[in-house]
Amino acid sequence: MRTAVVVGAGIGGLAAAGALARSGWQVTLLERADRVRADRTALVLWPNGLRALRALGLGDGLDAIGTPLRDTGVRRPDGHWLVQPRARAAHRAPVVVHREDLHDALVAGLGDRVDIRTGVTVRGVEPGGRLAVTDGIQAYEADLVVAADGPDSAVRARVAPESTVVSSGCTAWRAVIPWYRAPRLPADRPVGGETLGAGYRFVAASLGERGSSGGSTRGGVYWVATAAGAPRPEPPATQLDFLRRWFADWPAPTADLLAATEPDDLVQQEVRELRPLPKAYALPIGRGGVVLLGDAAHAMPHHLGQGACLAFEDAATLQAAVREAAPGRALRAAIETYDRQRRPRAATMVRQTRRMSAVLQTRGRLALRARDAALGAINPRLLGSAATAAAQWRPPS
Ligand SMILES: Cc1cc2nc3c(=O)[nH]c(=O)nc-3n(C[C@H](O)[C@H](O)[C@H](O)COP(=O)(O)OP(=O)(O)OC[C@H]3O[C@@H](n4cnc5c(N)ncnc54)[C@H](O)[C@@H]3O)c2cc1C
């Protein structure tokens, strides 16, 4: 039996573990937390991420948990349109999902063939005679090790020591306001949309319909605020006060949403990225080797909303590469194929995201005018829609 150890039970690790198990691998999933769980926020799945999930055989549940995202355009804080809303072709429509719903779908996809071990913090890889990862107490041997342990990956230090995680210079706050607390807005002013200011950004989207039984089982309104600077050390209630002040005069319904948010809803996160990107996503060792996947391979700012989508692309690509590969020369070749397919793709997305970071962090009056002009000209290649990225990727056969 071919054996794999997947390190990290985030979105990427769950997708990879399920994909390998469904292809006949015996999989052990190691997670440092005491249980496998998602945070109570949401994310946007662009068509490339949706295609990857379908290629992984997880498409069936998506319709039940995803709410299509309308193109609501992009405004400045004074309400001026930087990018007008446009009709989206159906195949380009992204969906917004509650992370807990997505997580449940990924866990269901593990079936009963994955051995999940929680409370295990992997410290590194033991290349020895037979490949293994270790937590300093026990060694977990496998033909294939999938490092899905996020931006601070302990395994990446072995595969790509040149790559380190650094701050992107901004902080994000997210929340889902459950429907019973969400503001009631006029029909001509529905929830949703993106507003871009000097060093600040606010994006909101609806998770399902108020009072409907369809859509997300954890419905409400999802919002993400981004601000230049380091995370705030103050308690969540004070952070919420800051957000209400920073975004006070922004177009509706920004202030309504922040007013309806409670401190416990708030998830603050420093935005970080890998610099440089790893030189390799695969390291052949023994009868197989180690591969990097998800944020462990290409953590990037969330400005294009592509991190999880790329993790699903990674998992679908890995599944296709190793599906028939026997441990030994074939498996080593298969992980090199994975490396060749994934590195250029991740590099392209990181490049696009960095351009967006530069746009977002522009400050000063003249610079802002240049930014606004640039935004008008760049869309739709860069802004929000990530349409190019979505169009470019197809799952390997
Ligand atoms: C504000 C914000 C908004 C975003 N919005 C979107 C969006 O709309 N669409 C989108 O596609 N992406 C989005 N992303 C990106 C997305 O959240 C990430 O890319 C994705 O969650 C990465 O998943 P992962 O499984 O690779 O890593 P992680 O989620 O970091 O999971 C890593 C797992 O490994 C475990 N772990 C870590 N170290 C060890 C160890 N040594 N041993 C064992 N276990 C370990 C961790 O506990 C964790 O469970 C957003 C990100 C942010 C910050």
Ligand as a Chemical Component Dictionary entry (heavy atoms), coordinates in Angstrom:
data_LIG
# 
_chem_comp.id                   LIG 
_chem_comp.type                 NON-POLYMER 
_chem_comp.pdbx_formal_charge   0 
_chem_comp.three_letter_code    LIG 
# 
loop_
_chem_comp_atom.comp_id 
_chem_comp_atom.atom_id 
_chem_comp_atom.alt_atom_id 
_chem_comp_atom.type_symbol 
_chem_comp_atom.charge 
_chem_comp_atom.model_Cartn_x 
_chem_comp_atom.model_Cartn_y 
_chem_comp_atom.model_Cartn_z 
_chem_comp_atom.pdbx_ordinal 
LIG C1  C1  C 0 -8.171  38.052 5.330  1  
LIG C2  C2  C 0 -8.022  36.868 4.410  2  
LIG C3  C3  C 0 -8.992  36.618 3.464  3  
LIG C4  C4  C 0 -8.845  35.554 2.582  4  
LIG N1  N1  N 0 -9.787  35.340 1.640  5  
LIG C5  C5  C 0 -9.633  34.334 0.755  6  
LIG C6  C6  C 0 -10.612 34.130 -0.271 7  
LIG O1  O1  O 0 -11.622 34.838 -0.337 8  
LIG N2  N2  N 0 -10.404 33.117 -1.166 9  
LIG C7  C7  C 0 -9.284  32.323 -1.121 10 
LIG O2  O2  O 0 -9.130  31.447 -1.975 11 
LIG N3  N3  N 0 -8.347  32.501 -0.161 12 
LIG C8  C8  C 0 -8.494  33.478 0.766  13 
LIG N4  N4  N 0 -7.555  33.650 1.754  14 
LIG C9  C9  C 0 -6.387  32.756 1.797  15 
LIG C10 C10 C 0 -6.704  31.436 2.491  16 
LIG O3  O3  O 0 -7.304  31.672 3.743  17 
LIG C11 C11 C 0 -5.415  30.633 2.698  18 
LIG O4  O4  O 0 -4.672  30.640 1.521  19 
LIG C12 C12 C 0 -5.752  29.189 3.068  20 
LIG O5  O5  O 0 -6.528  29.149 4.235  21 
LIG C13 C13 C 0 -4.461  28.393 3.261  22 
LIG O6  O6  O 0 -4.797  27.109 3.694  23 
LIG P1  P1  P 0 -3.637  26.078 4.108  24 
LIG O7  O7  O 0 -4.344  24.827 4.476  25 
LIG O8  O8  O 0 -2.599  26.028 3.055  26 
LIG O9  O9  O 0 -2.911  26.725 5.368  27 
LIG P2  P2  P 0 -3.478  26.987 6.836  28 
LIG O10 O10 O 0 -4.892  27.408 6.800  29 
LIG O11 O11 O 0 -2.486  27.909 7.489  30 
LIG O12 O12 O 0 -3.447  25.566 7.554  31 
LIG C14 C14 C 0 -2.250  25.015 8.035  32 
LIG C15 C15 C 0 -2.601  23.955 9.078  33 
LIG O13 O13 O 0 -1.401  23.319 9.479  34 
LIG C16 C16 C 0 -1.357  23.249 10.892 35 
LIG N5  N5  N 0 0.068   23.271 11.251 36 
LIG C17 C17 C 0 0.933   24.312 11.169 37 
LIG N6  N6  N 0 2.157   23.956 11.545 38 
LIG C18 C18 C 0 2.065   22.651 11.880 39 
LIG C19 C19 C 0 3.031   21.700 12.349 40 
LIG N7  N7  N 0 4.327   22.044 12.538 41 
LIG N8  N8  N 0 2.619   20.429 12.606 42 
LIG C20 C20 C 0 1.314   20.067 12.406 43 
LIG N9  N9  N 0 0.375   20.922 11.974 44 
LIG C21 C21 C 0 0.748   22.196 11.694 45 
LIG C22 C22 C 0 -2.112  24.476 11.361 46 
LIG O14 O14 O 0 -2.594  24.349 12.680 47 
LIG C23 C23 C 0 -3.253  24.538 10.334 48 
LIG O15 O15 O 0 -4.339  23.727 10.706 49 
LIG C24 C24 C 0 -7.699  34.707 2.655  50 
LIG C25 C25 C 0 -6.725  34.952 3.637  51 
LIG C26 C26 C 0 -6.887  36.019 4.512  52 
LIG C27 C27 C 0 -5.823  36.277 5.543  53 
# 
loop_
_chem_comp_bond.comp_id 
_chem_comp_bond.atom_id_1 
_chem_comp_bond.atom_id_2 
_chem_comp_bond.value_order 
_chem_comp_bond.pdbx_ordinal 
LIG C1  C2  SING 1  
LIG C2  C3  SING 2  
LIG C2  C26 DOUB 3  
LIG C3  C4  DOUB 4  
LIG C4  N1  SING 5  
LIG C4  C24 SING 6  
LIG N1  C5  DOUB 7  
LIG C5  C6  SING 8  
LIG C5  C8  SING 9  
LIG C6  O1  DOUB 10 
LIG C6  N2  SING 11 
LIG N2  C7  SING 12 
LIG C7  O2  DOUB 13 
LIG C7  N3  SING 14 
LIG N3  C8  DOUB 15 
LIG C8  N4  SING 16 
LIG N4  C9  SING 17 
LIG N4  C24 SING 18 
LIG C9  C10 SING 19 
LIG C10 O3  SING 20 
LIG C10 C11 SING 21 
LIG C11 O4  SING 22 
LIG C11 C12 SING 23 
LIG C12 O5  SING 24 
LIG C12 C13 SING 25 
LIG C13 O6  SING 26 
LIG O6  P1  SING 27 
LIG P1  O7  DOUB 28 
LIG P1  O8  SING 29 
LIG P1  O9  SING 30 
LIG O9  P2  SING 31 
LIG P2  O10 DOUB 32 
LIG P2  O11 SING 33 
LIG P2  O12 SING 34 
LIG O12 C14 SING 35 
LIG C14 C15 SING 36 
LIG C15 O13 SING 37 
LIG C15 C23 SING 38 
LIG O13 C16 SING 39 
LIG C16 N5  SING 40 
LIG C16 C22 SING 41 
LIG N5  C17 SING 42 
LIG N5  C21 SING 43 
LIG C17 N6  DOUB 44 
LIG N6  C18 SING 45 
LIG C18 C19 SING 46 
LIG C18 C21 DOUB 47 
LIG C19 N7  SING 48 
LIG C19 N8  DOUB 49 
LIG N8  C20 SING 50 
LIG C20 N9  DOUB 51 
LIG N9  C21 SING 52 
LIG C22 O14 SING 53 
LIG C22 C23 SING 54 
LIG C23 O15 SING 55 
LIG C24 C25 DOUB 56 
LIG C25 C26 SING 57 
LIG C26 C27 SING 58 
# 
